[in-house]
Amino acid sequence: GDNRPSGRLGTPLLLTDELVLELEVTSAQHEEVFLEVGLVGHGYRGFGENISDKSGTCNIDVVCPEGDDWRGEIASVAKYTFEGGYSCTGVMINNTAEDQRPLFLTANHCSVDDDNIDTVIVYWNFQSPVCGAQSGGQLNQFSYADTLLASYSTSDFKLLELQEIPDPAFGVTYAGWDRSGDVPASAVAIHQPSGDEKSISFEDDALHLTTYLSTVVPGNETHLMVTNWDLGTTEPGSSGSPLFDPNHRIVGQLHGGYAACNDPRPDWYGRFFISWEGGGTPETRLKDHLDPTDSGVMAVNRFGSVDPDPDPEPEPLPVGEMSLNFVSVIPNPFRIVTELTYQLNQAGLVRIRIFDVRGHLVHDLGTFNGNVDESSVAWDGLDQNSRPVAAGVYIIELEADGKQSRRKVVRLR
């Protein structure tokens, strides 16, 4: 259900004039019930509907052609609110295990803490459907935050963990990162200016190491300074948004600055390089959470793509040696059960197994008779112990006479 360990429940934006709150308890608990509505935020306009309060017109909708090379990173960035109204930007971030742990990087100054984290709502794909509209975004795809893992004021980072992996139907990706400390020769920012529809900004010149809000180079080297944006800008609400280097990896998150449309002044980003070791403890650094395998690598690429892999057309089956092909996996994505259809070029035994994205065996469905004609087997989304698997991406493997064929399938929550 909606129960939270804190006993509090924050809800996403609800477009309605009336609400019904339901609390279910056992008969024995009736006398122990205490239910209080602590805060209600009410508005007569939705986010971004008052055009006079919109973000500046120099902002570039991510759906515009300028975002084409950054589709994978755009899908990792989200707007979030807390305590019913405050708004910042954050990004889903990959780790060295690439296990889809729902880690969400944002800014420390956005004031999410242990006392209000159960009010954090992350909105995915809040962006304009048409280039230049700077409006029309939908707020029907969202996740809840669960835990504050780490924060460090010097580089202004905060790392949250969400309650669960975002619904695969949302198309959320996990951004890559670079902790080497190299200063990028250019940069791209993806953010939610003024809490409005997602935008993208470009800095074509090299960044500089400085102290926060100082233009003196190199200063204390805790921040990367964008001298001025060549295309686009940032605004309040962009705080916590990721800064990407030319290799499409996060090198910092927005702390603050003076940039605005028609006002080409600097912005400062807390350096990922500093946040990695932070204050030297798991609660003040990124290292423990983003490198759980203790690999020591300097950089990690993005995990996930914005488009599901299309089902390839079955290839002609060769004559002679055993060969097999997937025909279809339907439905994909699925919630309860999906049917795997395959074909062999000669009768034989087929072993079917399900793996997670790390290659761990989830369920050995067994060995089946395969015919030259199409054959089908159903998977009900259970693991080897008959427990429902978590939402996410899984690999179906067919094996016959030493030959293998694999196909991705997405389980929805």
GIVEN-V133719 format. One record per residue. N is the residue number from 1. RES is the residue in three letters. SS is DSSP state (helix for helix, strand for strand, loop for the rest). Layout:
# GIVEN-V133719
n=<N,N>
res=<RES,RES>
ss=<SS,SS>
This chain:
# GIVEN-V133719
n=<1,2,3,4,5,6,7,8,9,10,11,12,13,14,15,16,17,18,19,20,21,22,23,24,25,26,27,28,29,30,31,32,33,34,35,36,37,38,39,40,41,42,43,44,45,46,47,48,49,50,51,52,53,54,55,56,57,58,59,60,61,62,63,64,65,66,67,68,69,70,71,72,73,74,75,76,77,78,79,80,81,82,83,84,85,86,87,88,89,90,91,92,93,94,95,96,97,98,99,100,101,102,103,104,105,106,107,108,109,110,111,112,113,114,115,116,117,118,119,120,121,122,123,124,125,126,127,128,129,130,131,132,133,134,135,136,137,138,139,140,141,142,143,144,145,146,147,148,149,150,151,152,153,154,155,156,157,158,159,160,161,162,163,164,165,166,167,168,169,170,171,172,173,174,175,176,177,178,179,180,181,182,183,184,185,186,187,188,189,190,191,192,193,194,195,196,197,198,199,200,201,202,203,204,205,206,207,208,209,210,211,212,213,214,215,216,217,218,219,220,221,222,223,224,225,226,227,228,229,230,231,232,233,234,235,236,237,238,239,240,241,242,243,244,245,246,247,248,249,250,251,252,253,254,255,256,257,258,259,260,261,262,263,264,265,266,267,268,269,270,271,272,273,274,275,276,277,278,279,280,281,282,283,284,285,286,287,288,289,290,291,292,293,294,295,296,297,298,299,300,301,302,303,304,305,306,307,308,309,310,311,312,313,314,315,316,317,318,319,320,321,322,323,324,325,326,327,328,329,330,331,332,333,334,335,336,337,338,339,340,341,342,343,344,345,346,347,348,349,350,351,352,353,354,355,356,357,358,359,360,361,362,363,364,365,366,367,368,369,370,371,372,373,374,375,376,377,378,379,380,381,382,383,384,385,386,387,388,389,390,391,392,393,394,395,396,397,398,399,400,401,402,403,404,405,406,407,408,409,410,411,412,413>
res=<GLY,ASP,ASN,ARG,PRO,SER,GLY,ARG,LEU,GLY,THR,PRO,LEU,LEU,LEU,THR,ASP,GLU,LEU,VAL,LEU,GLU,LEU,GLU,VAL,THR,SER,ALA,GLN,HIS,GLU,GLU,VAL,PHE,LEU,GLU,VAL,GLY,LEU,VAL,GLY,HIS,GLY,TYR,ARG,GLY,PHE,GLY,GLU,ASN,ILE,SER,ASP,LYS,SER,GLY,THR,CYS,ASN,ILE,ASP,VAL,VAL,CYS,PRO,GLU,GLY,ASP,ASP,TRP,ARG,GLY,GLU,ILE,ALA,SER,VAL,ALA,LYS,TYR,THR,PHE,GLU,GLY,GLY,TYR,SER,CYS,THR,GLY,VAL,MET,ILE,ASN,ASN,THR,ALA,GLU,ASP,GLN,ARG,PRO,LEU,PHE,LEU,THR,ALA,ASN,HIS,CYS,SER,VAL,ASP,ASP,ASP,ASN,ILE,ASP,THR,VAL,ILE,VAL,TYR,TRP,ASN,PHE,GLN,SER,PRO,VAL,CYS,GLY,ALA,GLN,SER,GLY,GLY,GLN,LEU,ASN,GLN,PHE,SER,TYR,ALA,ASP,THR,LEU,LEU,ALA,SER,TYR,SER,THR,SER,ASP,PHE,LYS,LEU,LEU,GLU,LEU,GLN,GLU,ILE,PRO,ASP,PRO,ALA,PHE,GLY,VAL,THR,TYR,ALA,GLY,TRP,ASP,ARG,SER,GLY,ASP,VAL,PRO,ALA,SER,ALA,VAL,ALA,ILE,HIS,GLN,PRO,SER,GLY,ASP,GLU,LYS,SER,ILE,SER,PHE,GLU,ASP,ASP,ALA,LEU,HIS,LEU,THR,THR,TYR,LEU,SER,THR,VAL,VAL,PRO,GLY,ASN,GLU,THR,HIS,LEU,MET,VAL,THR,ASN,TRP,ASP,LEU,GLY,THR,THR,GLU,PRO,GLY,SER,SER,GLY,SER,PRO,LEU,PHE,ASP,PRO,ASN,HIS,ARG,ILE,VAL,GLY,GLN,LEU,HIS,GLY,GLY,TYR,ALA,ALA,CYS,ASN,ASP,PRO,ARG,PRO,ASP,TRP,TYR,GLY,ARG,PHE,PHE,ILE,SER,TRP,GLU,GLY,GLY,GLY,THR,PRO,GLU,THR,ARG,LEU,LYS,ASP,HIS,LEU,ASP,PRO,THR,ASP,SER,GLY,VAL,MET,ALA,VAL,ASN,ARG,PHE,GLY,SER,VAL,ASP,PRO,ASP,PRO,ASP,PRO,GLU,PRO,GLU,PRO,LEU,PRO,VAL,GLY,GLU,MET,SER,LEU,ASN,PHE,VAL,SER,VAL,ILE,PRO,ASN,PRO,PHE,ARG,ILE,VAL,THR,GLU,LEU,THR,TYR,GLN,LEU,ASN,GLN,ALA,GLY,LEU,VAL,ARG,ILE,ARG,ILE,PHE,ASP,VAL,ARG,GLY,HIS,LEU,VAL,HIS,ASP,LEU,GLY,THR,PHE,ASN,GLY,ASN,VAL,ASP,GLU,SER,SER,VAL,ALA,TRP,ASP,GLY,LEU,ASP,GLN,ASN,SER,ARG,PRO,VAL,ALA,ALA,GLY,VAL,TYR,ILE,ILE,GLU,LEU,GLU,ALA,ASP,GLY,LYS,GLN,SER,ARG,ARG,LYS,VAL,VAL,ARG,LEU,ARG>
ss=<loop,loop,loop,loop,loop,loop,loop,loop,loop,loop,loop,loop,loop,loop,loop,loop,loop,loop,loop,loop,loop,loop,loop,loop,loop,loop,helix,helix,helix,helix,helix,helix,loop,loop,loop,loop,loop,loop,loop,loop,loop,loop,loop,loop,loop,loop,loop,loop,loop,loop,helix,helix,helix,loop,loop,loop,loop,loop,loop,loop,strand,loop,loop,loop,helix,helix,helix,helix,helix,helix,helix,helix,helix,helix,loop,loop,strand,strand,strand,strand,strand,strand,loop,loop,loop,strand,strand,strand,strand,strand,strand,strand,strand,loop,loop,loop,loop,loop,loop,loop,loop,loop,strand,strand,strand,strand,strand,helix,helix,helix,loop,loop,loop,loop,loop,loop,helix,helix,helix,loop,strand,strand,strand,strand,loop,loop,loop,loop,loop,loop,loop,loop,loop,loop,loop,loop,loop,loop,loop,loop,loop,strand,strand,strand,strand,strand,strand,strand,strand,strand,strand,strand,loop,loop,loop,loop,strand,strand,strand,strand,strand,strand,loop,loop,loop,loop,loop,helix,helix,helix,loop,loop,loop,strand,strand,strand,strand,strand,loop,loop,loop,loop,loop,loop,loop,loop,strand,strand,strand,strand,strand,loop,helix,helix,helix,loop,loop,loop,strand,strand,strand,strand,strand,loop,loop,loop,loop,strand,strand,strand,loop,loop,loop,loop,loop,loop,strand,loop,loop,loop,loop,loop,strand,strand,strand,strand,loop,loop,loop,loop,strand,loop,loop,loop,loop,loop,loop,loop,loop,loop,loop,strand,strand,strand,loop,loop,loop,loop,strand,strand,strand,strand,strand,strand,strand,strand,strand,loop,loop,strand,loop,loop,strand,loop,loop,loop,strand,strand,strand,strand,strand,helix,helix,helix,helix,helix,helix,loop,loop,loop,loop,loop,loop,loop,loop,loop,helix,helix,helix,helix,loop,loop,loop,loop,loop,loop,loop,loop,strand,strand,loop,loop,strand,loop,loop,loop,loop,loop,loop,loop,loop,loop,loop,loop,loop,loop,loop,loop,loop,loop,loop,loop,loop,strand,strand,strand,strand,strand,strand,strand,loop,loop,loop,strand,loop,loop,loop,strand,strand,strand,strand,strand,strand,strand,loop,loop,loop,strand,strand,strand,strand,strand,strand,strand,strand,strand,loop,loop,loop,loop,strand,strand,strand,strand,strand,strand,strand,strand,strand,strand,loop,loop,loop,loop,strand,strand,strand,strand,strand,loop,loop,strand,loop,loop,loop,loop,loop,strand,loop,loop,loop,strand,strand,strand,strand,strand,strand,strand,strand,strand,loop,loop,strand,strand,strand,strand,strand,strand,strand,strand,strand,loop,loop>
